[in-house]
Structure formats: C-alpha cells, structure tokens
Amino acid sequence: MGILIKVIQLLLSLSILVFIHELGHFFFARLFGIRVNKFFLFFDLGGKALWRHKPKGSDTEYGVGWLPLGGYCQIDGMVDESLAVEGLESEPEPHQFRSRPIWQRFLVMIGGVLFNVLLATLIYGGIAYYWGSEKLPLKNVGDNLVYSSVGHEMGLEDGDLPVAVDGNELKYFEGTLLQEIANGEQLTVLRDGAQVDIEIPVDFMRAVLASGETFFRMDMPALVDSIVIGGAGASSGIEKGDKIVAVNGTPMDKFSQIMTKLQELRGDSLTLSLLRGGEVIAIRTYSDSEQGIGIAFATPNKIFITERQEYGLLASIPAGVREAYRQVVSYADQLKYVATPEGAQSLGGLGTMGSLFPSTFDWRAFWGMTAFLSVILAVMNILPIPGLDGGHIMFLIYEAVAGRPPSLKWQTRFQIIGMILLLLLVLYANVNDVIRFLF
C-alpha cells in the first residue's frame, strides 16, 4: 500500500507539473495569435487518447493521452519533438510560430519554464500561508549528527556540529546545508564545546557522490510517526508515538542502529521492544521485502526544538519568492556534478522521484515535493539541449546573431540528436534505479 501511495502521488504531481509547463507555452502562443494545433496531457501514442475534443470554431484539439509520461503543446510552424516539417519550407503563414518576431518566439519557448517557476513560487507561498515555516536550528541538533566514511576521512567525528563555512555562520539544518559545505574551503565544527576547523577537500562533493552514502544523518530516537495502512506494522499493533528501544532483544535506541538492523531483517519476522506510555512492550511483526514493517519514523522537526513562523497572506508572497529563488539557485548549482562520473552514478529516474514522496499521504509533503520537482523541471528545460526548451532558445539566439534561422535540415538533425541523448539519459537514470533496487 505504501508503494501504491507513492506512485499515486508521483503521477498526480507530474501531471500537474506537465500541464502547467505546457500551459505556459500555450498561453504565450495564444497571446501572440499563434495557432496551437494540439494541447495534450500525456502522450496519445499511435493516435489513441483517453479523451479528445476540438471546440467548434477552435483550431486547437485538447486531449488526454494514454501514456502518462508527460504531455505536449503542438505549435503550428515550428520544428518540435514530432519532427514534422511538412509545409515549413514555404512562406510562413501569419498564424505560424515562425512568422513571429524573435522576442515573441522567445517568450513562447521560455513560457513553460516561467510557469513552472511561478507554480513553485505560488506553492511555496501557499505552504507558508497555510502551514507556516518550520526550521531546525543547528544549535538544537546538539551532538546527534553521524557522518559517512567521507566525513571521517576529512577529519570529522560523529557528534561534530557544523557551525560555519569559511567564517560564515550556518544557522539551520536544511536541504541546502550539504551544498553550502561543498562550496566552501573550511568547515568549522563544535566538538566537545570547542571549535575545530576542518579543511574541505577540493573533490568533496565528488567523493560524497562516489561513496553512495548520505554524508550526515541524524542519530535520533526511532519514534514512530505514522503507520502504513495494510502494512505489517498496522496488523501487529504498532501505534503512532511508539519508540523502538530494542530489536530481537538487542537494546538499541538510535535511529541509525535500528534502520541498519531493520534493513538486515528485510523479509524476516522480528520482535520489537516498544516504549509506550512509560512501559516497554514486545510486539512480534514482519519486515516486508519492499516496505519493511510499514511504518514511518518522525523527522528531526518533530523531535528537536524548531523555530516556527506564521505568515499572513501578503507576507506569504515574498516568502514564496525567496524559497523558489533559493531552490532554483541550489539545484542549478548542483547540475555541475551531473557531468562527473560520480554524479552520473547518482542520477535517478521515476523510482528515485517516487521515493521522495512519503508512504502515507500528507498534503504539506506532497505540495512541497511538487514545488521542488517544478523547480527541477524548470532548470532542466532551460538547458541548451535540442529537444528541450533551452535548445529552441539556442536556435533563436543563433538567428538573432546570424540574421537568419538555422536551416530546417540542421534544426531537424539537432532535434534528433538531442532527443536521442535525452532518451539515453532517461534510460540510464531509470536503469540506475533498478540496479539500486536489486543490489
């Protein structure tokens, strides 16, 4: 059930993102009077669709395809992924994309990226307004961080608390913390009450990626936060708020120890000792090979003291802008590692994206992940690769400089090359997922 919930969330999130992205292209095309032949959510491969409709007097056919791997907006008069060039060698018609000035075509092509960034901004603003923000100050983490082999090799010890990079204070335990460390030269940590300076290796991030380990994680109590419906935990009587204190009679109360042990016991029956209401009880359960014992542990924000901030409607707007900007900059900065062998090994496909969603439905987590994926879609699409929006923009820049567009022959060739590269990248990323799942 937990995996099914993840799949449903992923499909729903991607459907929203693709629809908004294509809506961006559609909006600017119609704004400038450019004809849009088709606007589809999902692909109608083979001409088959779950639903299609062409309103009377409209040039656009709307529909929902049967292959849920994206969607498209077919704009008249441009070389797109369909590679249809019939009629494009004649003089352009007034309603066609190619008849418009460069600045209008630029806005049409960047429209999807702009709408994805706008969506992320609105979602982050909505989260701030509805739920507020919650941040975990590093000072409240104490000595509960444990490090990977890469951290130990550079001189870190379990329990070290990062406090500054190159003299700049680190305030919160958040998703960009690792990136802040990677971009610095010297990390200052608090160890046994004293500050210790540690040199950050030049190849730090490549080493982290190559190790396949999480650089740091919280070694906190294993507190049950939610139960997967239909999972082993639910049927065996585990409850929210239970704290695991032993596995198969072996005392352990740290998250890292318990997770390692549960991983070893995948597919086996086991006995958990749980602290509930001041008493320790023993429960016999089973660890499923796919979803473990079917429970989700409390995140650090539910165990350590956090800082909360509430936002009114007006204050939530700039809060959304700031968070979207922070995520765009952070993700764009991480792209420099993709071209490295270590970064390539860490690429993931649909399986990786699905794993980012919780195994129980949570609206805040869903919208937060949807906003993050919207940022990823925007940044990836602006890359100057034929087949992506950035590739079309690259053609427009060439036209502006050369005074004429690339020939249809070369546009088509570049589109084919770009699409092959993208398909290989998608295949490689999903093969990585399969390998990680099996081994």
VEXDREN-2710 file (C-alpha; in Angstrom, 1 decimal):
% VEXDREN-2710
k/r/px/py/pz
1/MET/0.0/0.0/0.0
2/GLY/2.9/2.4/0.8
3/ILE/4.4/1.9/-2.6
4/LEU/1.0/2.5/-4.3
5/ILE/0.5/5.8/-2.4
6/LYS/4.0/6.9/-3.6
7/VAL/3.1/6.0/-7.2
8/ILE/-0.2/7.9/-7.0
9/GLN/1.4/11.0/-5.6
10/LEU/4.2/10.9/-8.2
11/LEU/1.7/10.6/-11.1
12/LEU/-0.5/13.3/-9.7
13/SER/2.5/15.6/-9.1
14/LEU/3.9/15.1/-12.6
15/SER/0.5/15.6/-14.2
16/ILE/0.2/18.9/-12.5
17/LEU/3.7/20.0/-13.5
18/VAL/3.4/18.9/-17.1
19/PHE/0.0/20.6/-17.5
20/ILE/1.3/23.9/-16.1
21/HIS/4.5/23.7/-18.2
22/GLU/2.6/23.2/-21.4
23/LEU/0.1/25.8/-20.4
24/GLY/3.0/28.3/-20.3
25/HIS/3.8/27.6/-24.0
26/PHE/0.1/27.7/-24.8
27/PHE/-0.5/31.0/-23.0
28/PHE/2.2/32.9/-24.8
29/ALA/1.4/31.3/-28.2
30/ARG/-2.3/32.3/-28.0
31/LEU/-1.3/35.8/-26.6
32/PHE/0.6/36.5/-29.8
33/GLY/-2.0/34.9/-32.1
34/ILE/0.0/31.8/-32.9
35/ARG/-2.1/28.7/-33.7
36/VAL/-1.8/25.8/-31.4
37/ASN/-2.8/22.5/-33.1
38/LYS/-2.9/20.2/-30.1
39/PHE/-2.7/20.6/-26.3
40/PHE/-2.4/17.2/-24.6
41/LEU/-1.8/15.9/-21.1
42/PHE/0.0/12.6/-21.5
43/PHE/1.0/11.3/-24.9
44/ASP/-1.5/10.0/-27.5
45/LEU/1.0/7.5/-28.9
46/GLY/-0.4/5.8/-32.0
47/GLY/-3.1/8.4/-32.2
48/LYS/-5.0/6.8/-29.3
49/ALA/-6.3/9.0/-26.5
50/LEU/-8.5/8.6/-23.4
51/TRP/-10.3/11.8/-24.3
52/ARG/-10.0/14.4/-27.0
53/HIS/-12.1/17.4/-28.0
54/LYS/-11.9/20.2/-30.6
55/PRO/-14.3/23.0/-29.7
56/LYS/-16.4/24.4/-32.5
57/GLY/-14.6/27.3/-34.2
58/SER/-11.3/26.5/-32.5
59/ASP/-8.0/25.5/-34.2
60/THR/-6.9/23.5/-31.1
61/GLU/-7.6/19.9/-30.2
62/TYR/-7.5/19.2/-26.5
63/GLY/-7.0/15.8/-25.0
64/VAL/-5.7/13.3/-22.5
65/GLY/-3.4/10.6/-23.9
66/TRP/-3.0/7.1/-22.6
67/LEU/0.8/7.2/-22.0
68/PRO/1.4/9.1/-18.7
69/LEU/4.9/10.2/-19.3
70/GLY/4.4/13.9/-20.0
71/GLY/2.4/15.9/-22.4
72/TYR/2.8/18.4/-25.2
73/CYS/1.7/21.6/-26.9
74/GLN/1.9/21.3/-30.7
75/ILE/2.5/24.9/-32.0
76/ASP/2.0/25.5/-35.7
77/GLY/5.0/26.4/-37.7
78/MET/7.9/25.1/-35.5
79/VAL/10.2/22.1/-35.6
80/ASP/9.3/20.3/-32.3
81/GLU/9.7/16.7/-31.0
82/SER/7.3/15.4/-33.7
83/LEU/9.9/16.4/-36.3
84/ALA/7.0/17.3/-38.7
85/VAL/8.5/19.7/-41.2
86/GLU/5.7/19.5/-43.9
87/GLY/4.9/22.9/-45.1
88/LEU/7.7/24.6/-43.2
89/GLU/9.7/25.3/-46.3
90/SER/7.1/27.6/-47.8
91/GLU/6.5/31.2/-46.8
92/PRO/5.3/31.4/-43.2
93/GLU/1.6/32.0/-42.6
94/PRO/0.6/34.9/-40.2
95/HIS/-0.7/32.4/-37.6
96/GLN/2.5/30.4/-37.5
97/PHE/5.2/30.4/-34.9
98/ARG/8.0/31.1/-37.5
99/SER/6.3/34.3/-38.7
100/ARG/6.6/36.0/-35.3
101/PRO/9.5/38.3/-34.2
102/ILE/12.3/36.6/-32.2
103/TRP/11.2/38.2/-28.9
104/GLN/7.7/36.7/-29.2
105/ARG/9.1/33.3/-30.1
106/PHE/11.5/33.6/-27.1
107/LEU/8.6/34.2/-24.7
108/VAL/6.6/31.2/-26.2
109/MET/9.6/28.9/-25.7
110/ILE/10.5/30.1/-22.2
111/GLY/6.8/30.2/-21.2
112/GLY/6.9/26.6/-19.8
113/VAL/9.9/27.4/-17.6
114/LEU/8.4/30.6/-16.4
115/PHE/5.1/28.9/-15.5
116/ASN/7.0/26.2/-13.6
117/VAL/8.9/28.7/-11.6
118/LEU/5.7/30.7/-11.0
119/LEU/4.0/27.4/-9.8
120/ALA/6.8/26.7/-7.4
121/THR/6.6/30.3/-6.1
122/LEU/2.8/30.0/-5.5
123/ILE/3.1/26.6/-3.8
124/TYR/5.9/27.7/-1.5
125/GLY/3.9/30.9/-0.7
126/GLY/0.8/28.8/-0.1
127/ILE/2.7/26.5/2.2
128/ALA/4.0/29.5/4.1
129/TYR/0.5/30.9/4.4
130/TYR/-1.4/27.7/5.3
131/TRP/1.2/25.8/7.4
132/GLY/3.8/28.5/8.2
133/SER/7.5/27.7/8.1
134/GLU/9.4/25.4/10.4
135/LYS/13.2/25.4/10.6
136/LEU/15.5/23.4/12.7
137/PRO/18.4/25.5/14.2
138/LEU/21.7/23.6/14.0
139/LYS/22.4/24.6/17.6
140/ASN/19.4/22.5/18.7
141/VAL/20.7/19.4/16.9
142/GLY/23.5/19.0/19.5
143/ASP/25.8/16.0/19.1
144/ASN/23.2/13.9/17.2
145/LEU/24.9/14.0/13.8
146/VAL/26.8/11.0/12.5
147/TYR/29.0/11.1/9.4
148/SER/29.8/8.8/6.4
149/SER/33.2/7.5/5.6
150/VAL/33.9/10.6/3.5
151/GLY/33.3/12.8/6.6
152/HIS/35.5/10.6/8.8
153/GLU/38.3/10.7/6.2
154/MET/38.3/14.5/6.1
155/GLY/38.6/14.6/9.9
156/LEU/35.0/14.8/11.2
157/GLU/33.9/12.8/14.2
158/ASP/30.4/11.6/15.0
159/GLY/28.8/14.2/17.2
160/ASP/30.5/17.2/15.5
161/LEU/28.2/20.1/14.9
162/PRO/28.8/22.3/11.8
163/VAL/28.6/25.9/12.8
164/ALA/30.4/27.9/9.9
165/VAL/31.8/27.6/6.4
166/ASP/34.6/30.0/5.6
167/GLY/33.7/32.0/8.6
168/ASN/30.0/32.4/7.5
169/GLU/27.6/31.1/10.2
170/LEU/25.5/28.0/9.4
171/LYS/22.1/28.5/11.0
172/TYR/19.7/25.7/10.0
173/PHE/19.7/22.0/9.3
174/GLU/18.1/22.1/5.9
175/GLY/18.4/20.7/2.4
176/THR/21.0/23.2/1.2
177/LEU/23.4/22.5/4.1
178/LEU/25.5/20.0/2.2
179/GLN/25.7/22.3/-0.8
180/GLU/26.9/25.1/1.4
181/ILE/29.7/22.9/2.8
182/ALA/30.6/21.7/-0.7
183/ASN/31.1/25.3/-1.9
184/GLY/33.4/26.2/0.9
185/GLU/37.1/25.7/1.7
186/GLN/37.0/25.4/5.5
187/LEU/34.3/23.9/7.8
188/THR/34.1/24.9/11.4
189/VAL/32.5/22.4/13.8
190/LEU/31.7/22.4/17.5
191/ARG/33.4/19.4/19.2
192/ASP/33.2/18.9/23.0
193/GLY/32.4/22.6/23.5
194/ALA/35.4/23.8/21.4
195/GLN/35.5/25.0/17.8
196/VAL/37.6/22.9/15.4
197/ASP/38.5/23.9/11.8
198/ILE/38.5/21.2/9.1
199/GLU/39.7/21.7/5.6
200/ILE/37.1/20.8/2.9
201/PRO/38.7/18.7/0.1
202/VAL/38.6/20.1/-3.4
203/ASP/36.9/17.0/-4.6
204/PHE/34.5/16.8/-1.6
205/MET/31.2/16.6/-3.5
206/ARG/32.6/14.1/-6.0
207/ALA/33.7/11.9/-3.1
208/VAL/30.3/12.1/-1.4
209/LEU/28.6/11.1/-4.7
210/ALA/31.1/8.3/-5.3
211/SER/30.6/6.8/-1.8
212/GLY/26.8/6.4/-2.3
213/GLU/26.4/7.2/1.4
214/THR/24.5/10.0/3.0
215/PHE/27.1/12.5/4.2
216/PHE/25.5/13.1/7.5
217/ARG/22.3/12.0/9.2
218/MET/20.5/12.4/12.5
219/ASP/21.2/9.8/15.1
220/MET/18.0/10.4/16.9
221/PRO/15.4/8.3/18.7
222/ALA/13.4/6.0/16.4
223/LEU/9.9/7.4/17.1
224/VAL/7.0/6.1/15.1
225/ASP/5.2/8.9/13.3
226/SER/2.7/7.1/11.0
227/ILE/1.6/3.6/10.1
228/VAL/1.1/2.4/6.5
229/ILE/-2.4/1.1/6.1
230/GLY/-2.4/-2.6/5.4
231/GLY/1.3/-2.9/6.3
232/ALA/2.9/-5.3/8.8
233/GLY/3.1/-2.6/11.4
234/ALA/-0.6/-1.9/11.4
235/SER/-1.6/-5.5/11.7
236/SER/0.8/-6.2/14.5
237/GLY/-0.4/-3.3/16.7
238/ILE/2.3/-0.7/16.4
239/GLU/1.0/2.8/17.2
240/LYS/2.0/6.3/16.4
241/GLY/4.2/7.6/19.2
242/ASP/5.8/4.3/20.0
243/LYS/9.6/4.4/20.5
244/ILE/11.7/1.4/19.4
245/VAL/14.2/0.5/22.2
246/ALA/15.2/-3.0/21.1
247/VAL/15.1/-5.3/18.1
248/ASN/15.1/-9.1/18.7
249/GLY/16.1/-8.5/22.3
250/THR/19.2/-6.4/21.5
251/PRO/18.9/-2.9/23.1
252/MET/19.2/0.0/20.7
253/ASP/17.6/3.4/20.7
254/LYS/19.3/5.3/18.0
255/PHE/17.7/5.7/14.5
256/SER/20.9/4.7/12.6
257/GLN/21.3/1.5/14.6
258/ILE/17.7/0.5/14.2
259/MET/17.5/1.3/10.5
260/THR/20.6/-0.8/9.8
261/LYS/19.1/-3.7/11.8
262/LEU/15.7/-3.5/10.1
263/GLN/17.4/-3.5/6.7
264/GLU/19.3/-6.7/7.6
265/LEU/16.0/-8.3/8.7
266/ARG/14.1/-7.5/5.5
267/GLY/11.9/-10.5/4.7
268/ASP/12.1/-11.9/8.2
269/SER/9.9/-12.0/11.3
270/LEU/11.2/-10.0/14.3
271/THR/10.4/-8.8/17.8
272/LEU/10.3/-5.1/18.5
273/SER/10.5/-3.7/22.1
274/LEU/8.5/-0.5/22.2
275/LEU/8.3/2.2/24.8
276/ARG/4.6/3.2/25.1
277/GLY/3.1/5.2/27.9
278/GLY/6.1/4.7/30.1
279/GLU/6.1/0.9/29.7
280/VAL/8.1/-1.4/27.4
281/ILE/6.0/-3.9/25.4
282/ALA/7.1/-6.5/23.0
283/ILE/5.4/-6.9/19.6
284/ARG/6.0/-9.6/17.0
285/THR/5.9/-8.3/13.5
286/TYR/7.2/-9.0/10.0
287/SER/9.6/-7.0/7.7
288/ASP/8.3/-7.0/4.2
289/SER/11.0/-7.1/1.5
290/GLU/9.5/-4.0/-0.2
291/GLN/8.2/-1.6/2.5
292/GLY/9.8/-3.0/5.7
293/ILE/7.5/-3.1/8.7
294/GLY/5.2/-0.4/7.2
295/ILE/6.0/2.5/9.5
296/ALA/7.4/6.0/9.0
297/PHE/9.6/7.5/11.6
298/ALA/9.4/11.0/13.0
299/THR/11.5/13.6/11.1
300/PRO/14.0/15.7/13.0
301/ASN/11.5/18.6/13.1
302/LYS/9.2/16.5/15.2
303/ILE/11.9/15.5/17.7
304/PHE/14.1/18.6/18.2
305/ILE/13.0/22.1/19.1
306/THR/12.3/24.1/15.9
307/GLU/11.6/27.7/15.0
308/ARG/8.2/28.4/13.6
309/GLN/7.0/31.4/11.8
310/GLU/3.5/32.2/10.7
311/TYR/2.7/34.2/7.6
312/GLY/-0.3/36.4/6.6
313/LEU/-1.5/36.5/3.0
314/LEU/0.7/39.4/2.0
315/ALA/3.8/38.2/3.8
316/SER/3.5/34.7/2.2
317/ILE/4.1/36.1/-1.3
318/PRO/7.7/37.3/-0.7
319/ALA/8.3/34.1/1.4
320/GLY/7.3/32.0/-1.6
321/VAL/9.6/34.1/-3.9
322/ARG/12.5/33.7/-1.6
323/GLU/12.1/29.9/-1.3
324/ALA/11.6/29.4/-5.0
325/TYR/14.7/31.5/-5.7
326/ARG/16.7/29.6/-3.1
327/GLN/15.7/26.2/-4.6
328/VAL/16.4/27.3/-8.2
329/VAL/19.9/28.6/-7.3
330/SER/20.6/25.5/-5.3
331/TYR/19.5/23.0/-7.9
332/ALA/21.3/24.9/-10.7
333/ASP/24.5/24.8/-8.7
334/GLN/24.2/21.0/-8.2
335/LEU/24.0/20.4/-12.0
336/LYS/27.7/20.9/-12.3
337/TYR/28.2/17.5/-10.8
338/VAL/26.0/15.7/-13.3
339/ALA/28.8/15.6/-15.9
340/THR/31.1/13.9/-13.5
341/PRO/31.3/10.0/-13.3
342/GLU/30.3/10.2/-9.7
343/GLY/27.4/12.5/-10.4
344/ALA/26.2/10.3/-13.2
345/GLN/26.1/7.3/-10.9
346/SER/23.8/9.2/-8.5
347/LEU/21.2/10.0/-11.2
348/GLY/17.8/8.6/-10.6
349/GLY/14.6/8.2/-12.6
350/LEU/11.0/7.7/-11.8
351/GLY/11.8/5.3/-8.9
352/THR/14.0/8.0/-7.2
353/MET/11.4/10.6/-7.7
354/GLY/8.7/8.4/-6.3
355/SER/10.8/7.5/-3.3
356/LEU/10.9/11.2/-2.3
357/PHE/7.2/11.1/-1.5
358/PRO/6.1/9.8/1.9
359/SER/4.4/6.4/2.1
360/THR/1.4/8.0/3.7
361/PHE/-0.5/10.9/2.1
362/ASP/0.5/14.2/3.6
363/TRP/-0.7/17.4/1.8
364/ARG/2.2/19.5/3.0
365/ALA/4.8/17.0/2.0
366/PHE/3.0/16.5/-1.4
367/TRP/2.9/20.2/-2.3
368/GLY/6.4/20.7/-1.0
369/MET/7.8/17.9/-3.2
370/THR/5.6/19.1/-6.2
371/ALA/7.2/22.6/-5.9
372/PHE/10.7/21.1/-5.8
373/LEU/10.0/19.0/-8.8
374/SER/8.6/22.0/-10.6
375/VAL/12.0/23.8/-9.9
376/ILE/13.8/20.7/-11.3
377/LEU/11.6/20.7/-14.4
378/ALA/12.2/24.4/-15.0
379/VAL/16.0/24.2/-14.6
380/MET/16.4/21.1/-16.7
381/ASN/14.2/22.5/-19.5
382/ILE/16.3/25.7/-19.8
383/LEU/19.5/23.7/-20.6
384/PRO/20.7/24.4/-24.2
385/ILE/20.0/20.9/-25.4
386/PRO/18.0/20.4/-28.6
387/GLY/14.7/18.7/-27.7
388/LEU/14.4/20.9/-24.6
389/ASP/13.1/24.5/-24.4
390/GLY/16.6/25.7/-24.0
391/GLY/17.5/24.1/-27.3
392/HIS/14.8/26.1/-29.1
393/ILE/16.1/29.2/-27.4
394/MET/19.6/28.4/-28.6
395/PHE/18.3/28.3/-32.2
396/LEU/16.7/31.8/-31.6
397/ILE/19.9/33.2/-30.2
398/TYR/21.7/31.9/-33.3
399/GLU/19.1/33.5/-35.5
400/ALA/19.5/36.8/-33.7
401/VAL/23.3/36.8/-34.2
402/ALA/23.4/35.4/-37.7
403/GLY/20.4/37.2/-39.0
404/ARG/18.7/34.1/-40.2
405/PRO/17.4/30.9/-38.6
406/PRO/19.3/27.5/-38.9
407/SER/18.1/25.5/-41.9
408/LEU/15.3/23.1/-41.4
409/LYS/17.7/20.3/-42.1
410/TRP/20.0/21.3/-39.3
411/GLN/17.2/22.0/-36.9
412/THR/15.8/18.5/-37.5
413/ARG/19.2/16.9/-37.1
414/PHE/19.9/18.7/-33.9
415/GLN/16.4/17.8/-32.6
416/ILE/17.0/14.1/-33.4
417/ILE/20.4/14.2/-31.7
418/GLY/19.0/15.9/-28.6
419/MET/16.1/13.5/-28.3
420/ILE/18.4/10.5/-28.6
421/LEU/20.6/12.0/-25.8
422/LEU/17.6/12.7/-23.6
423/LEU/16.1/9.2/-24.1
424/LEU/19.5/7.7/-23.3
425/LEU/19.7/9.9/-20.2
426/VAL/16.2/8.9/-19.1
427/LEU/17.0/5.2/-19.7
428/TYR/20.3/5.5/-17.8
429/ALA/18.7/7.2/-14.9
430/ASN/16.0/4.5/-14.6
431/VAL/18.5/1.7/-15.0
432/ASN/20.3/3.2/-12.1
433/ASP/17.1/2.9/-10.1
434/VAL/16.7/-0.7/-11.0
435/ILE/20.3/-1.5/-10.1
436/ARG/20.0/0.3/-6.7
437/PHE/16.7/-1.6/-6.0
438/LEU/18.2/-5.0/-6.8
439/PHE/21.7/-4.6/-5.3
END
